[in-house]
Amino acid sequence: MSRLSNFKKLFSVLAVAAAFPAIALADGVVTIYSADGLHDGGAASWYQVQFDAFTKATGIKVQYVEAGSGGVVERVSKEASNPQADVMVTLPPFIMKASNDGLLQPFTPAGADQIAAGQKDPAGYYLALCNNYQNFIYNASVLKEAPKFYTDLLDPKFKGKIQYSTPGQAGDGTAVMIQTFHAFGAKDKGFDYLKSLQANNVGPSASTGKLTALVNKGELYVANGDLQMNVQQAKTNPNIKVFWPAAADGTRYTFALPYYVGLVKGAPNAEAGKQLINFLLSKDAQASLPALAYGMPVRKDVSANDDNSKLLNSMLDGVKIWYPDWAQVFKDLQGDVAKWHEVTGS
């Protein structure tokens, strides 16, 4: 299959539509389309606790629809002539894609001045909601220790036991591609590695969150993820552990991968959407992120000194954090995803 055909297949509107249930709009309802992770835990999740509190405070019910980061944007794009969502939450570079494609409208929430300039769009189309970091997970009941280097994952013992979500479709999957480029020092070397890794890779996955249960059961030994989601999932998946493989020089790297939030252009209930964004970015809601979701607050005036915050910081100890140029990542995304399909045959 050609590179172009693969790319068209990746962003097929029909495939995206099939991934979402139909929704019904109603007065007094605000609809949020979100990448997975912050709703893990059901009624006890950070999202659901905030949604319930928001409804109690405002009388507005929250309708929640979840998918992979790319799927969220594609759904909003498909519905652009008749918008159904009010609020979008997704990972970079997909939030940049949504803004570039004219799917968001500018909105400056209350407290936005407490969010670092590097974590919000200068034009006001989106801003960070929850701080997070890229990582991998492994089954600690099968493997005595985490794979130390990226090259360790090429060992034949991992054949059919590794899976990472699809770059260009899942935010965490795109993060794997970006992180590989960084770890190997150049895109060409990163693509060479991903081509070699394909011998052990199970195949595409639209959602990162679904891989955790497979690792926990031992159907997979290694998968990708992000720190917030995986530490939260570990409460019900006791066999998984987070790790960061090292580059050839022994350095373990990760990068900031925040959840971003934006107001959908043409939102059917834009005022309720603004209220929900304000609520999720309030000091009280942000302060509850570590306890309820193992997420890190984005507000500078919210301290994170609880036990969960200390745990997250201890896990990152010894891991070098870097910051992608998201504008460049977005600019290169289409070509990089097409190249990924070409080298992996996926």
PLY file of the C-alpha trace (Angstrom):
ply
format ascii 1.0
element vertex 346
property float x
property float y
property float z
element edge 345
property int vertex1
property int vertex2
end_header
0.00 0.00 0.00
1.33 3.47 -0.88
2.38 6.05 1.68
-0.54 8.26 0.65
-3.02 5.41 0.95
-1.75 4.59 4.42
-2.10 8.19 5.52
-5.63 8.42 4.13
-6.48 5.22 5.91
-5.11 6.60 9.20
-7.32 9.66 9.08
-10.38 8.01 7.56
-13.51 9.85 8.62
-15.51 6.68 8.53
-13.14 4.93 10.90
-13.27 7.82 13.32
-17.05 8.02 13.18
-17.34 4.33 13.95
-15.21 4.75 17.06
-17.70 7.11 18.70
-21.24 6.48 19.90
-24.00 8.77 18.71
-24.75 11.60 21.10
-27.88 13.60 21.78
-27.72 17.33 22.43
-30.03 18.96 24.93
-30.41 22.22 26.79
-28.57 22.23 30.11
-25.93 19.80 28.82
-22.27 20.50 28.05
-20.41 17.99 25.86
-16.71 17.29 26.20
-14.66 15.19 23.78
-11.48 14.01 25.49
-8.44 11.84 25.04
-8.36 8.95 27.49
-6.66 8.99 30.88
-8.43 11.47 33.14
-11.60 9.38 33.36
-9.82 6.20 34.48
-11.42 5.03 37.70
-15.01 5.77 36.72
-16.99 7.51 39.44
-13.81 8.08 41.50
-11.85 9.57 38.58
-10.77 13.21 38.52
-13.04 13.93 35.58
-16.14 12.36 37.09
-15.63 13.95 40.49
-15.28 17.35 38.81
-18.23 16.72 36.48
-20.46 15.82 39.41
-19.34 18.88 41.36
-19.87 21.07 38.29
-23.41 19.77 37.81
-24.19 20.32 41.49
-22.87 23.88 41.31
-24.43 24.91 37.98
-27.24 22.47 37.20
-25.52 21.71 33.88
-25.01 18.03 33.09
-21.79 16.85 31.45
-21.84 14.50 28.46
-18.45 12.80 28.10
-17.08 11.18 24.91
-13.64 9.54 24.88
-11.20 8.45 22.17
-7.54 8.61 21.21
-6.03 12.07 20.83
-6.19 12.06 17.03
-9.67 10.55 17.03
-10.99 13.40 19.16
-9.78 15.99 16.67
-11.03 14.03 13.67
-14.49 13.72 15.20
-14.69 17.47 15.77
-13.44 18.03 12.22
-16.08 15.70 10.81
-18.78 17.59 12.69
-17.46 21.08 11.85
-20.54 21.99 9.80
-22.78 20.92 12.70
-20.71 20.96 15.90
-21.72 18.57 18.67
-18.93 19.16 21.20
-18.39 22.21 23.38
-15.01 21.37 24.90
-12.04 19.45 23.53
-9.22 17.91 25.58
-6.34 16.25 23.77
-2.56 15.90 23.76
-0.03 17.77 21.65
0.52 18.05 18.74
-3.18 17.28 18.11
-4.39 20.37 19.96
-2.16 22.39 17.62
-3.73 20.59 14.66
-7.21 21.42 15.95
-6.29 25.08 16.27
-4.60 25.19 12.87
-7.65 23.57 11.25
-9.96 26.22 12.69
-11.76 23.84 15.06
-11.30 25.97 18.20
-12.33 29.46 19.24
-10.30 31.76 21.51
-11.21 31.84 25.18
-9.20 33.06 28.17
-10.34 31.19 31.30
-10.26 32.62 34.79
-6.82 31.97 36.30
-5.09 31.69 32.93
-2.50 34.18 34.22
-1.38 31.44 36.65
-0.44 29.10 33.79
3.06 29.39 32.32
3.33 31.15 28.97
4.89 28.06 27.41
1.78 26.05 28.27
-0.80 28.20 26.52
-1.41 29.39 23.00
-0.46 33.08 22.62
-3.67 33.63 20.62
-5.80 32.05 23.35
-7.07 28.97 21.50
-5.88 26.37 24.02
-3.97 25.94 27.27
-2.68 23.15 29.50
-5.14 21.37 31.79
-2.96 18.71 33.48
0.79 18.20 33.43
1.99 14.79 32.35
5.01 12.90 30.93
5.69 10.21 28.33
6.73 6.74 29.55
6.59 2.99 28.94
5.18 0.17 31.09
6.21 -3.45 31.59
4.80 -6.54 33.30
6.84 -6.89 36.50
5.51 -10.38 37.21
7.02 -11.69 33.96
10.15 -9.55 33.66
12.50 -9.41 36.64
13.51 -5.88 35.74
12.63 -3.21 33.22
14.42 -3.28 29.87
17.39 -0.98 30.38
18.03 0.29 26.84
15.84 0.88 23.81
17.89 -1.75 21.98
16.92 -4.34 24.62
13.40 -4.28 23.17
14.78 -5.75 19.93
15.52 -9.05 21.71
13.58 -11.93 20.05
12.10 -12.83 23.45
9.80 -9.83 22.97
8.37 -11.04 19.67
4.61 -10.51 19.78
4.91 -9.06 23.29
5.37 -5.36 22.55
2.75 -2.92 21.40
2.61 0.85 21.17
-0.28 3.01 20.07
-0.36 4.39 16.55
1.55 7.62 15.82
-0.70 10.20 14.24
-3.77 8.64 15.83
-2.93 8.40 19.53
-1.15 11.17 21.39
0.98 8.73 23.36
1.81 6.82 20.19
2.97 10.02 18.54
5.02 10.62 21.68
6.82 7.29 21.17
7.88 8.43 17.71
9.02 11.85 18.98
10.88 10.30 21.92
12.61 7.79 19.65
13.88 10.59 17.40
15.34 12.29 20.48
16.83 9.15 22.02
18.63 8.20 18.82
19.70 11.73 18.00
18.11 12.00 14.54
14.92 11.10 12.71
16.59 8.70 10.30
18.14 6.72 13.15
14.83 6.78 15.03
12.98 5.42 12.01
15.65 2.72 11.59
15.01 1.66 15.18
11.23 1.62 14.78
11.63 -0.45 11.62
13.69 -3.00 13.56
11.26 -2.94 16.49
8.44 -3.90 14.16
9.63 -7.52 14.28
8.42 -7.63 17.90
5.49 -5.22 17.65
1.96 -6.65 17.74
0.55 -3.92 15.52
-1.51 -0.73 15.55
-3.68 0.43 18.45
-5.89 3.51 18.31
-5.96 3.83 22.09
-3.03 3.73 24.51
-5.14 3.17 27.61
-6.38 -0.21 26.37
-2.84 -1.59 26.32
-2.45 -1.49 30.09
-4.77 -4.41 30.79
-2.96 -6.47 28.15
0.38 -5.84 29.87
-1.13 -6.57 33.26
-2.41 -9.97 32.03
0.92 -10.83 30.41
-0.47 -10.86 26.87
2.03 -8.06 26.32
5.27 -7.56 28.20
5.86 -3.92 27.21
3.67 -1.07 25.99
3.73 2.70 25.88
1.81 5.15 28.01
2.01 8.31 30.04
2.77 8.84 33.70
-0.59 10.17 34.85
-2.61 7.48 33.17
-0.36 4.55 34.02
0.14 5.34 37.70
-3.62 5.74 38.01
-4.20 2.45 36.18
-1.69 0.62 38.36
-4.23 0.71 41.20
-6.32 -1.87 39.34
-3.49 -3.38 37.24
-0.95 -4.43 39.90
1.49 -6.13 37.53
2.40 -3.01 35.56
5.33 -0.76 36.33
6.50 2.43 34.67
9.95 2.71 33.10
12.02 4.82 30.73
14.55 2.96 28.54
17.92 4.62 28.13
19.59 5.96 25.03
22.96 4.54 24.00
24.78 6.90 26.39
22.76 5.57 29.33
20.58 8.65 29.71
16.89 8.09 30.35
14.73 10.77 28.76
11.13 11.87 28.88
9.29 14.99 27.84
6.35 17.02 29.07
3.11 15.80 27.50
0.27 17.87 29.01
-3.41 17.43 28.42
-4.61 20.61 26.69
-8.12 22.05 26.69
-9.89 24.29 24.18
-13.36 25.63 23.39
-14.80 24.16 20.18
-15.65 26.62 17.42
-19.40 26.77 16.91
-19.99 24.95 20.20
-23.75 24.39 20.65
-23.49 25.39 24.30
-20.41 27.62 24.33
-21.30 29.43 27.56
-21.59 26.13 29.41
-18.33 25.06 27.77
-16.62 28.16 29.14
-18.02 27.44 32.58
-16.73 23.86 32.49
-13.24 24.95 31.40
-13.19 27.56 34.18
-14.27 24.89 36.66
-11.60 22.36 35.58
-8.91 25.04 35.82
-10.08 26.37 39.19
-7.69 26.15 42.14
-9.82 23.52 43.89
-10.06 21.26 40.83
-6.37 21.61 40.05
-5.39 20.90 43.64
-7.25 17.57 43.47
-5.37 16.32 40.39
-2.60 14.43 42.25
-4.97 12.73 44.69
-7.61 11.71 42.16
-5.62 11.19 38.96
-1.87 11.28 39.72
-1.81 14.35 37.51
0.21 17.49 38.15
-1.48 20.90 38.43
-0.77 23.47 35.72
-1.49 26.49 37.93
1.53 28.13 39.52
-0.54 29.11 42.56
-1.49 25.50 43.35
1.10 23.62 45.41
1.65 19.91 44.93
3.18 18.59 48.14
0.90 15.64 48.86
2.04 12.01 48.89
0.98 11.37 45.28
2.94 14.38 44.04
6.00 13.18 45.95
5.58 9.73 44.40
5.45 11.15 40.87
8.50 13.31 41.47
10.41 10.35 42.90
9.59 8.28 39.82
11.01 11.02 37.61
14.21 11.20 39.65
17.16 10.50 37.37
15.12 10.98 34.19
16.15 13.93 32.03
13.17 16.02 30.94
13.26 17.82 27.61
10.73 20.04 25.84
9.77 19.49 22.20
9.26 22.36 19.79
5.57 21.59 19.30
5.22 24.03 16.42
7.89 22.09 14.54
6.43 18.74 15.59
3.07 19.77 14.19
4.64 21.09 10.99
6.41 17.75 10.44
3.61 15.49 11.69
1.99 14.50 8.40
5.30 13.61 6.78
6.60 11.82 9.85
3.46 9.71 10.20
3.58 8.80 6.52
7.24 7.81 6.92
6.37 5.73 10.01
3.80 3.79 7.99
6.32 3.28 5.24
9.12 1.93 7.42
6.92 -0.23 9.66
4.52 -1.49 6.99
1.60 -0.75 9.31
0 1
1 2
2 3
3 4
4 5
5 6
6 7
7 8
8 9
9 10
10 11
11 12
12 13
13 14
14 15
15 16
16 17
17 18
18 19
19 20
20 21
21 22
22 23
23 24
24 25
25 26
26 27
27 28
28 29
29 30
30 31
31 32
32 33
33 34
34 35
35 36
36 37
37 38
38 39
39 40
40 41
41 42
42 43
43 44
44 45
45 46
46 47
47 48
48 49
49 50
50 51
51 52
52 53
53 54
54 55
55 56
56 57
57 58
58 59
59 60
60 61
61 62
62 63
63 64
64 65
65 66
66 67
67 68
68 69
69 70
70 71
71 72
72 73
73 74
74 75
75 76
76 77
77 78
78 79
79 80
80 81
81 82
82 83
83 84
84 85
85 86
86 87
87 88
88 89
89 90
90 91
91 92
92 93
93 94
94 95
95 96
96 97
97 98
98 99
99 100
100 101
101 102
102 103
103 104
104 105
105 106
106 107
107 108
108 109
109 110
110 111
111 112
112 113
113 114
114 115
115 116
116 117
117 118
118 119
119 120
120 121
121 122
122 123
123 124
124 125
125 126
126 127
127 128
128 129
129 130
130 131
131 132
132 133
133 134
134 135
135 136
136 137
137 138
138 139
139 140
140 141
141 142
142 143
143 144
144 145
145 146
146 147
147 148
148 149
149 150
150 151
151 152
152 153
153 154
154 155
155 156
156 157
157 158
158 159
159 160
160 161
161 162
162 163
163 164
164 165
165 166
166 167
167 168
168 169
169 170
170 171
171 172
172 173
173 174
174 175
175 176
176 177
177 178
178 179
179 180
180 181
181 182
182 183
183 184
184 185
185 186
186 187
187 188
188 189
189 190
190 191
191 192
192 193
193 194
194 195
195 196
196 197
197 198
198 199
199 200
200 201
201 202
202 203
203 204
204 205
205 206
206 207
207 208
208 209
209 210
210 211
211 212
212 213
213 214
214 215
215 216
216 217
217 218
218 219
219 220
220 221
221 222
222 223
223 224
224 225
225 226
226 227
227 228
228 229
229 230
230 231
231 232
232 233
233 234
234 235
235 236
236 237
237 238
238 239
239 240
240 241
241 242
242 243
243 244
244 245
245 246
246 247
247 248
248 249
249 250
250 251
251 252
252 253
253 254
254 255
255 256
256 257
257 258
258 259
259 260
260 261
261 262
262 263
263 264
264 265
265 266
266 267
267 268
268 269
269 270
270 271
271 272
272 273
273 274
274 275
275 276
276 277
277 278
278 279
279 280
280 281
281 282
282 283
283 284
284 285
285 286
286 287
287 288
288 289
289 290
290 291
291 292
292 293
293 294
294 295
295 296
296 297
297 298
298 299
299 300
300 301
301 302
302 303
303 304
304 305
305 306
306 307
307 308
308 309
309 310
310 311
311 312
312 313
313 314
314 315
315 316
316 317
317 318
318 319
319 320
320 321
321 322
322 323
323 324
324 325
325 326
326 327
327 328
328 329
329 330
330 331
331 332
332 333
333 334
334 335
335 336
336 337
337 338
338 339
339 340
340 341
341 342
342 343
343 344
344 345
